Amino acid sequence: MPREKSPTTSTPRRRSPRQAAEAVSTPALTFSQFVGPEQRAALIAEAAFFRAEKRSFAPGHEVEDWLAAETEVDAKLMHAVESGPQV
């Protein structure tokens, strides 16, 4: 049984062009349009307090609590913005 030979010259594959980010016409909604920085910081502080309370305020985890609370609050705010107003 003869073995198939691979081609000696390779044909370069061309990729289809990608759309530029500007070409996509989706409005960029952010929660900063609806919640001010002071209100966001207050929500984060409250969430960080509850995280610290769950571990009996053990020291050494303040930054970890703040960053986790920040991620949690931002996710909830983005979800609220994406789901639209509740009527």
C-alpha positions as a printed Julia matrix, in Angstrom:
87×3 Matrix{Float64}:
   0.0    0.0    0.0
   1.66   3.29  -1.07
   2.09   5.96   1.52
   0.65   9.43   0.86
   3.22  12.15   0.52
   2.8   15.46   2.23
   2.97  18.5   -0.03
   6.39  20.08  -0.32
   5.03  23.6   -0.45
   2.67  24.73   2.23
  -0.23  27.0    1.44
  -0.67  29.63   4.14
  -4.13  29.73   5.63
  -5.85  33.05   5.76
  -7.99  34.05   8.66
 -11.17  35.95   8.25
 -10.88  39.55   9.42
 -12.13  40.32  12.89
 -14.53  43.08  13.62
 -13.0   46.06  15.29
 -14.25  46.91  18.76
 -15.61  50.2   17.45
 -17.64  48.44  14.77
 -19.76  46.63  17.35
 -22.7   48.86  18.16
 -23.6   47.83  21.69
 -24.03  50.6   24.21
 -21.52  50.35  27.03
 -23.62  50.42  30.17
 -21.81  50.7   33.44
 -23.08  50.89  36.96
 -21.2   54.16  37.46
 -23.98  55.83  35.48
 -26.43  54.84  38.22
 -24.37  54.58  41.42
 -21.91  57.22  42.53
 -18.45  56.42  43.89
 -19.46  57.27  47.47
 -22.5   54.99  47.33
 -20.41  52.18  45.78
 -17.75  52.56  48.5
 -20.46  52.4   51.18
 -21.85  49.18  49.69
 -18.36  47.67  49.56
 -17.63  48.7   53.16
 -20.86  47.09  54.33
 -20.15  43.86  52.44
 -16.58  43.78  53.81
 -17.94  44.26  57.34
 -20.26  41.29  56.97
 -17.4   39.16  55.61
 -15.25  40.09  58.63
 -18.15  39.4   60.96
 -18.55  35.87  59.53
 -14.98  35.05  60.61
 -15.36  36.76  64.02
 -13.26  39.78  63.02
 -10.0   37.81  63.01
  -7.19  40.26  62.12
  -5.05  40.05  59.02
  -7.77  39.62  56.39
  -8.91  43.21  55.92
  -7.6   43.66  52.37
  -8.86  40.22  51.36
 -12.31  41.08  52.72
 -12.34  44.43  50.93
 -11.29  43.0   47.56
 -13.79  40.15  47.78
 -16.54  42.59  48.76
 -15.57  44.88  45.89
 -15.85  42.01  43.41
 -19.19  40.93  44.89
 -20.7   44.43  44.83
 -19.48  45.16  41.3
 -20.92  41.86  40.05
 -24.29  42.6   41.64
 -24.34  46.12  40.23
 -23.44  44.92  36.73
 -26.13  42.26  36.93
 -28.66  44.92  37.91
 -27.59  47.13  35.0
 -27.72  44.27  32.47
 -31.11  43.0   33.63
 -32.64  46.45  33.22
 -35.08  48.33  35.42
 -37.64  46.35  37.38
 -41.18  47.53  36.69
